[in-house]
Amino acid sequence: MLREPLFNSLRTKQQLGYVVSSYYDSRFCLLNDTVTTIDLISVVVLTRKVAPAEAVVLIDEFLREFKETLLSMPESEIETHAKALSEKLMKPIQQLSTEATKHFDKIRRFGPSIIRDDGDSSDLPWKSAEELAAAIRSVRREDLLKTWDCVVIGPQRARVASMVYGSTFLLDKKTARQRATSNTSVLVNDTKEVAKARGKLKVYDKSMRRFSSFSRILSSSTGRFGLAVAGLGIIGFSMLATTKKRAKTNR
C-alpha cells in the first residue's frame, strides 16, 4: 500500500535515485529487563541528486502527505490490498531453512517469558501467520489511520535517520551538529554513542512484563531448553529426509 506511491513520488516524479523502497516490520527490544515490541516502517533511498539530509526531509514530507492518501482511498482499494496481503501470508513456505528461521524467531522472541512463567511449547504462537492473515482481512480505514498516527506521526513515534555520505556530498559535521541541537534530536557518530544514547531512552510501555535475561533463564532451565533444541533438530532432520525422499521419487 505504501511501496508503490513512495516509489512513484520519490523515484519517478522527483527522480531521487534508482533505489527507493519501503517495508513494514515488527521487532523487539530488551531494555532494563523489559521486552517491548516495536512496530516500524523503514524507507531506503540511494541518491546522488540531493544530500542525505535533504533526502530525509523529502521522505518526511511524503509520509506526512500519505495520510491524505489513506483518508481518500476507496474502501474497495483497501479491501483489495488487505486480501492480497492476507493471501501472501498464507502461501506455503518453500524452503526448509526459511521455515526453521521463522520458528526459531518465535522461540527467541517469546521463549524467555514462557520459560519464566513455567509454560511449554504449546504457549508459543505457532499459528501467528494464520491469525495475522485473518486479522488483515478485516482491516478498515480507521485501523490504518490509527496505526499510521501511532507509528509515523504520533507523540510516541521515534525516528532514526541513518545518513551515509560519499564523494558526491561530503559530510559537514558542523551543519550536522546544528541539526541535532533540538530537544528531540540526538546525533551519534559510532556504535558506542548509539549504546550511550539508547541507555537514556524511556521505556515505551511500562506495563510490559519484566523478566531476567535470556542467558540467566536458560542457565536455570538447561534441561527443558536442551529438550526443545533436540526436538527441533529431530523435526528438521525428519523434514529434510522427507524432502530428499520426495525429490528421489520425482526423478
N, C-alpha and C positions, 0 to 999 in steps of 0.2 A: 504494500500500500504506500510505503514511503519511498522505496527504492527508485521506481520509475520517475516520479515527479522530481526527486532530488537530482537524478541524472539529467533529466531534460532541462532543469533550471541551471545547474552549475556547469554541466558538461556541454550540452547542446547550445543553449542560449548564451550563456556567459563565456563559454569555451575556456574554462579554467585549466583543464588538463584532461588527459586520456583516462586517468584513474579517478573515478568518483563513485563511491559505493557506501552503503549503509546496511546495518543489520541490528536486530534486537537480540539481547542476550540476558541471562539471569545468572548471577554469580553469588558467592557467599564470602563473607569476611569474618575472621576471628579477631575480635578486638576486646581486650580486657576480659577474656574468658566468656565472651558473649558472641554467639553466632548470629549474624544478620544477613538476610537475603537482600541482594542488591539488584534491582532492575536497571538495565542500561540500554542506551541507544548509542551505537558507535558510527561515526561518519568519518570516512577516509578520503582525503583529496591529495593528489600529487600534481603540483602545478609549477610552471615556470613563468606564468603570466603575472602573478602577484606575489608579494611577500607572504610568508606563513601567517603573520598577524592579520593581514588583510583577508586572507582566506578564512580565518576563524570568524571574522566579522560577517563575511558573506554567508557562512554556514549558519550563524546565529540568526541572521535576517531571514533565511529560508525557513528555519524551524519555527520562528515566531509567526510567519505568514502561513505556514502549513495548517495551523489551527483553523484558519478561514476555509481551507480546503475541506477539512473534516466537517465543518458546520454546513457547507453547501453540497457535500457529496450525497447523491441519491441513496436511499436505503437499499435499493436493488443492487447498487455497486458494492455497498458494504457487505451485503449478503453473499455476493459473488466472491469477494476477497476471503470472507470467512470460510466459505465452502471449500475453496481451493486450498487454503492453508490446512484445514482440517483433513482433507483427503491426502495431502502431502505427509502429514504426521502419521497417518495410518498405513503408509506404504511399507511393505515388509523390508526389513534390513537385509541387505545383500551380502555383507561381509561379516565373518565371524569376529574379526578384530573390532569392527565398529560396534557390534552388539556387546562385546566384552567391555569396551570402554564406557559405554552408556551405563552398564550395570555397576561397574566399579565407581563411576562418578556418583551414583546414588549412595553406594556404601560409604564413600569418602565424605559425602555431604551430610547424610543422616545417621551414619553409624555411631559417632560419639554419643549423641543424646540417647539413642536407642539402647546402647550398652549401659550407659549410666542409669537408665530407668529400668534395667533388667528386662529389656524387651528381647525379641528374637527376630529372625529373618522375615517373618510374616508382617512385621511392622514397617518394613521398607516399602516405599511407593513404587512397586514393580510395574504397576499399570498407569503410571503418570502420563504417558503419551496418550493412552485412550481417554483418560479423564480430561486432559488438556484439549484434545480434539473435540470432545463433547461440549466443553465449555465455550470453545471458539465458535462452534456452530450457532450458539445462542447470543453472540456478541451483538450489541446495538450501538447506535451513535453515542448515547450517553456514557456507555462503558469506555469507548475510545477517548472521549473528551476528558473523562475523569482520569484515565491513565496518562494522557498527554499532559494534563496540568500537573500531575504528581511527578512524572519522570523528567519532563522537559522544562516547564516554566513555573513550577510550584515553588513555595518557600523552602521546601526540604531538598530541592534539587542541588546537586553538586556537579560541577563541570570540570573535567580535566582536559586541557588543551596541550597536546604534545606536538611541538613545532620543531621540525628538522630543517636546518639551514644548510645551503650548499653554496656553490660558487656564483650562482646567479643572483641570489640575495644573501648578503653577508649578515651575520648576527651583530646587531648593535646592542651591546649589553646595557648601555646607559638608558636607551629607549625602553628596553625590556624591563628594567627595574622601575622605571616611571609607570609603566602599565600595571605593575604589581603593587602599587602603593596603597590601593584601596583596601578597605576592611575585609572585603570578600575575596581578595586575590592573594595567592601565595606563589612566589617564584622559587623554583628549585632547579639546581643545575646538575645534581648527581643523585645516586641511589641513597646515600647517607642523608641528604637533605629531605628526600622523599620520606624515609623512615621517621625522621625527626618531626616533620610536619604531620605525618599520619598519627603520631602519638598524641597530638594536641586536638584531634578531632573528637567531637561529641558522639556518643553512641546514638545511632539512628533511631532505634526503638528500644527504650529501656524496659519494656515489658517482655523482651525476649528472655528465654531461659538461660541460666548460666551453668557451665559445667567445666570440668578440668580439661586440660589439653588432651588431644588425641593420644599422644605418646604415653601419658600417665594412665589414661584409661586402659590402653592396650596392655600395659605392664601388669595391671591387676586383673586382666581378663584374657591372658595368653591362651588358655585352653579353648575358649569359645572362638577367639579370633583365628587360631590355627585351624580349627574345625571348619570355619567359614571359608578360609582360603583353600583348604583341601577340597571342600565341596565344589568351589568354583573351578578348581583345577580338573576335577573329575568330569564336571559338566562340559568344560571346554574341550577336554580330550574326547569325550563321547560325541560332541557335535562335530569335531574335526574328523573323527573316524567315520561318522555317518556321511559327511560331505565327500570324503575320499571314496567311500563305497558307492555313492550315487554317481560320482564322476566316472568311476570304473565301469559301472553298469551302462552309463550313457554311451560309452565308447563302443 
